[in-house]
């Protein structure tokens, strides 16, 4: 079956659709993308490999005194966790 795995149509192309005929690529190149239903039930385009790969994050924290850092450690960890989660969502 043509385009079962996706592809690009470069110009006007007729195709069968529900007993009739459809037209794609009439305004120029068009992409055909197979859809997949995710674990959450949403239908969309599935990318190979599931992401951009590993990411290295370096965080440098400078503090004038150890006691001040110890008091702020929980707050800093929470902020870092939120920033990393936000970055993961935006990949």
Secondary structure per residue as TSV (DSSP state, phi and psi in degrees):
chain	resnum	aa	ss	phi	psi
A	1	X	-	360.0	123.6
A	2	X	T	-59.5	139.2
A	3	X	T	65.1	17.7
A	4	X	T	-61.6	-26.9
A	5	X	T	-108.8	15.5
A	6	X	-	94.8	178.0
A	7	X	E	158.1	-172.4
A	8	X	E	-129.3	133.4
A	9	X	E	-100.6	126.6
A	10	X	-	-85.6	-22.6
A	11	X	S	-157.2	-173.4
A	12	X	-	-52.7	125.2
A	13	X	E	-139.3	128.7
A	14	X	E	-86.8	146.5
A	15	X	E	-147.2	151.1
A	16	X	E	-72.8	139.7
A	17	X	E	-150.6	109.4
A	18	X	T	50.6	47.6
A	19	X	T	78.8	2.4
A	20	X	E	-123.6	-161.1
A	21	X	E	-127.0	133.5
A	22	X	E	-109.1	166.0
A	23	X	E	-128.7	130.1
A	24	X	E	-129.9	156.3
A	25	X	-	74.8	16.8
A	26	X	T	-68.3	-23.0
A	27	X	T	-107.2	12.4
A	28	X	S	126.7	-168.7
A	29	X	-	-57.3	138.5
A	30	X	E	-134.0	144.5
A	31	X	E	-97.1	141.6
A	32	X	E	-110.8	121.0
A	33	X	-	-121.8	125.1
A	34	X	-	-68.3	141.2
A	35	X	E	-100.9	152.8
A	36	X	E	-137.7	147.7
A	37	X	E	-93.7	124.4
A	38	X	-	-78.6	174.7
A	39	X	T	-60.3	-26.5
A	40	X	T	-84.3	0.2
A	41	X	S	89.9	-6.6
A	42	X	-	-80.1	143.3
A	43	X	E	-96.9	131.2
A	44	X	E	-169.7	-172.2
A	45	X	E	-84.2	127.7
A	46	X	-	-95.1	124.0
A	47	X	-	-90.8	145.2
A	48	X	G	-68.6	142.6
A	49	X	G	82.2	-11.4
A	50	X	G	71.0	18.1
A	51	X	S	153.1	-173.3
A	52	X	S	-87.5	1.1
A	53	X	-	94.6	-175.3
A	54	X	-	-66.9	148.0
A	55	X	-	-126.0	134.5
A	56	X	-	-99.4	129.9
A	57	X	-	-119.5	127.7
A	58	X	-	-116.8	126.9
A	59	X	-	-122.7	121.6
A	60	X	-	-106.1	122.8
A	61	X	-	-117.1	123.1
A	62	X	-	-113.3	131.5
A	63	X	-	-139.0	143.4
A	64	X	S	-75.5	-21.9
A	65	X	-	-147.5	144.1
A	66	X	H	-65.1	-38.7
A	67	X	H	-63.3	-41.2
A	68	X	H	-63.5	-39.9
A	69	X	H	-65.4	-43.3
A	70	X	H	-59.5	-39.5
A	71	X	H	-68.7	-31.5
A	72	X	H	-94.5	-4.2
A	73	X	H	-57.0	-43.2
A	74	X	H	-64.5	-43.7
A	75	X	H	-65.1	-42.0
A	76	X	H	-63.4	-43.8
A	77	X	H	-61.6	-40.5
A	78	X	H	-65.4	-42.4
A	79	X	H	-64.1	-41.4
A	80	X	H	-64.4	-42.2
A	81	X	H	-60.5	-43.7
A	82	X	H	-64.8	-41.8
A	83	X	H	-64.8	-42.0
A	84	X	H	-66.4	-40.7
A	85	X	H	-63.8	-41.6
A	86	X	H	-62.5	-42.4
A	87	X	H	-64.1	-39.2
A	88	X	H	-63.9	-40.9
A	89	X	H	-66.4	-31.7
A	90	X	T	-92.7	10.0
A	91	X	-	-70.0	360.0
